[in-house]
Amino acid sequence: MTFRIKVFALISLLAGYMFHMSQNPVDLLAVGPGEDGYCIPASVSKVLKFWGINVSVKEIEKRMSILKDVNGVYKEGQFQIGAISEALEGFGLKVVFRVGNLEEIETLLEKRIPPLIHCYLDNTTHIWILTGYRTFPRYYSFSDSDSCSYAILSRSRLLNVWDQQNFEYLVIAPPEKIPDWCVDNSAFNVAKGKASLLYSAFMDGVSRKSQEEILSIFQLMKKEMETDQPGYELYNNLISCYAASVAKNNEKTISAIEELLKFKRNYERFLFFLAKLRIENGQHEKGKMDLESYIKMRPTDESAARYLASYTKM
């Protein structure tokens, strides 16, 4: 075989390999398609099915939906990430809430554990189930939790929508299958996860804790967090935002969000919160500037554009 033929054969093999990799995700897990539903209960139902436990979306909704109307009927749409552990009691599964990175979720896939990714997509928070990834070109495949379809995100796109939720994800799996490193009980990592769950539950009116209890827990978290941990400044300020908001202290909330945005300038959701809070509290010019900056970051957010239009007419 001449040198030219060898080179041609090598190039053909390489091209074939690249085409194969572009068509087939690595470690694709058979999650779904499942049933349609609100993203969290639909995702939970699919993951349970992956582990051989068949529970309908409606049953998960019933277990997770804490709010009821005057007749004792569960209200739709009130589903908390923090309620998953309660909802899955008796199924023999462990629920872990983490703040991590790409390496962690890829490692979980390789161990055949599908992580649930908490992201900010189409101007709302969303849960997707990660089912696989390609090594070249790099992209990630997901089972879309509120439909029977699958989705593909590039590495850069995933990082963008995931960053808006501080790289939060959940693991639902049999306890013996979850790696030791995943169950990190350090005060810092517990605080990162617990703070957002407490705040979300309180603001949505589904928390069993009083305002005073929530504020006390936030103060304790701030004391327990190790100041030398990566991300300490971000989460210290994030918890300050939560505490000021729970206390309904608008002046402190504005100051806390300003500090938070110094550490995470692309934190789109909090920039929108800050803009609305400023406008509602008489800081009209600053609020308008923040709102315009947010719309430049997320031009597809029609609610922000409407808010700006309504403000301009005032």
GITA-V754641 format. One record per residue. N is the residue number from 1. RES is the residue in one small letter. PHI is phi in whole degrees, -180 to 180 (NA if undefined). D_FIRST is the distance of its C-alpha to the first C-alpha in whole Angstrom. Layout:
n	res	phi	d_first
N	RES	PHI	D_FIRST
N	RES	PHI	D_FIRST
This chain:
n	res	phi	d_first
1	m	NA	0
2	t	-70	4
3	f	-60	7
4	r	-64	8
5	i	-67	6
6	k	-62	7
7	v	-64	10
8	f	-62	11
9	a	-65	10
10	l	-64	12
11	i	-63	15
12	s	-63	15
13	l	-63	16
14	l	-64	18
15	a	-64	20
16	g	-64	20
17	y	-64	22
18	m	-64	24
19	f	-66	25
20	h	-60	26
21	m	-67	28
22	s	-75	30
23	q	-101	31
24	n	-127	32
25	p	-65	34
26	v	-88	34
27	d	54	37
28	l	-67	39
29	l	-97	42
30	a	-82	44
31	v	-113	47
32	g	91	49
33	p	-71	49
34	g	72	53
35	e	-110	56
36	d	-71	57
37	g	163	60
38	y	-58	61
39	c	-59	58
40	i	-70	59
41	p	-64	60
42	a	-66	57
43	s	-65	55
44	v	-61	57
45	s	-61	57
46	k	-66	53
47	v	-67	52
48	l	-61	55
49	k	-63	53
50	f	-58	50
51	w	-89	52
52	g	85	53
53	i	-117	57
54	n	-94	58
55	v	-133	60
56	s	-69	61
57	v	-61	61
58	k	-61	65
59	e	-67	65
60	i	-64	64
61	e	-59	65
62	k	-64	69
63	r	-72	68
64	m	-95	67
65	s	-79	69
66	i	-87	72
67	l	-74	74
68	k	-129	77
69	d	-86	79
70	v	-63	83
71	n	-92	82
72	g	81	80
73	v	-90	77
74	y	-66	74
75	k	-80	73
76	e	-79	70
77	g	86	67
78	q	-103	68
79	f	-127	65
80	q	-110	65
81	i	-58	62
82	g	-66	64
83	a	-90	66
84	i	-64	63
85	s	-56	63
86	e	-62	67
87	a	-65	65
88	l	-99	63
89	e	-60	65
90	g	97	65
91	f	-96	62
92	g	74	60
93	l	-114	58
94	k	-109	58
95	v	-112	58
96	v	-121	57
97	f	-105	57
98	r	-133	55
99	v	-115	54
100	g	-139	51
101	n	-155	47
102	l	-61	44
103	e	-59	43
104	e	-64	46
105	i	-71	45
106	e	-67	41
107	t	-62	42
108	l	-64	45
109	l	-60	42
110	e	-64	40
111	k	-91	43
112	r	62	43
113	i	-121	46
114	p	-84	47
115	p	-77	49
116	l	-99	51
117	i	-94	51
118	h	-94	54
119	c	-132	53
120	y	-120	55
121	l	-132	54
122	d	53	56
123	n	67	59
124	t	-153	59
125	t	-74	58
126	h	-153	56
127	i	-116	54
128	w	-123	51
129	i	-99	49
130	l	-76	45
131	t	-115	43
132	g	176	40
133	y	-151	37
134	r	-97	34
135	t	-87	32
136	f	-156	30
137	p	-69	32
138	r	-71	35
139	y	-153	38
140	y	-126	40
141	s	-108	41
142	f	-133	45
143	s	-92	47
144	d	-72	50
145	s	-78	53
146	d	-112	55
147	s	-153	53
148	c	-96	51
149	s	-112	48
150	y	-119	45
151	a	-134	45
152	i	-125	42
153	l	-128	42
154	s	-70	40
155	r	-59	41
156	s	-66	43
157	r	-67	45
158	l	-60	46
159	l	-61	47
160	n	-66	49
161	v	-75	51
162	w	-79	51
163	d	-59	52
164	q	-67	55
165	q	-113	56
166	n	60	55
167	f	59	52
168	e	-84	54
169	y	-154	53
170	l	-123	54
171	v	-122	53
172	i	-123	54
173	a	-162	53
174	p	-58	55
175	p	-52	56
176	e	-71	54
177	k	-91	50
178	i	-79	51
179	p	-61	50
180	d	-59	53
181	w	-65	52
182	c	-74	52
183	v	-95	56
184	d	-94	57
185	n	-100	61
186	s	-62	61
187	a	-56	64
188	f	-65	62
189	n	-71	60
190	v	-63	62
191	a	-63	64
192	k	-58	61
193	g	-79	61
194	k	-65	65
195	a	-61	66
196	s	-67	64
197	l	-69	65
198	l	-62	69
199	y	-63	69
200	s	-61	68
201	a	-64	70
202	f	-68	73
203	m	-68	72
204	d	-88	72
205	g	75	75
206	v	-115	73
207	s	-84	74
208	r	-88	76
209	k	-97	77
210	s	-79	80
211	q	-59	79
212	e	-64	81
213	e	-64	78
214	i	-61	75
215	l	-63	76
216	s	-64	77
217	i	-66	74
218	f	-61	72
219	q	-62	74
220	l	-64	73
221	m	-59	69
222	k	-62	70
223	k	-73	71
224	e	-83	69
225	m	-68	66
226	e	-77	64
227	t	-71	64
228	d	-93	61
229	q	-78	59
230	p	-60	56
231	g	89	58
232	y	-59	61
233	e	-60	63
234	l	-61	61
235	y	-75	63
236	n	-62	66
237	n	-73	66
238	l	-62	65
239	i	-66	68
240	s	-62	70
241	c	-63	70
242	y	-60	70
243	a	-63	73
244	a	-65	75
245	s	-69	74
246	v	-61	75
247	a	-76	79
248	k	58	79
249	n	-102	79
250	n	-63	78
251	e	-63	78
252	k	-69	76
253	t	-64	74
254	i	-61	73
255	s	-62	73
256	a	-66	71
257	i	-67	68
258	e	-58	68
259	e	-67	67
260	l	-59	65
261	l	-71	63
262	k	-70	63
263	f	-95	60
264	k	-145	59
265	r	-67	59
266	n	-95	57
267	y	-77	59
268	e	-59	59
269	r	-60	62
270	f	-74	64
271	l	-66	64
272	f	-66	65
273	f	-58	68
274	l	-63	69
275	a	-59	70
276	k	-66	72
277	l	-64	74
278	r	-66	75
279	i	-62	76
280	e	-69	78
281	n	-114	79
282	g	87	80
283	q	-90	78
284	h	-63	77
285	e	-66	75
286	k	-63	73
287	g	-63	72
288	k	-65	71
289	m	-63	69
290	d	-64	67
291	l	-65	67
292	e	-65	65
293	s	-64	63
294	y	-64	62
295	i	-65	61
296	k	-64	59
297	m	-70	57
298	r	-133	57
299	p	-66	58
300	t	-84	58
301	d	-80	61
302	e	-68	63
303	s	-63	66
304	a	-69	66
305	a	-63	66
306	r	-65	69
307	y	-62	71
308	l	-65	70
309	a	-64	72
310	s	-67	75
311	y	-68	75
312	t	-62	75
313	k	-77	78
314	m	-68	80
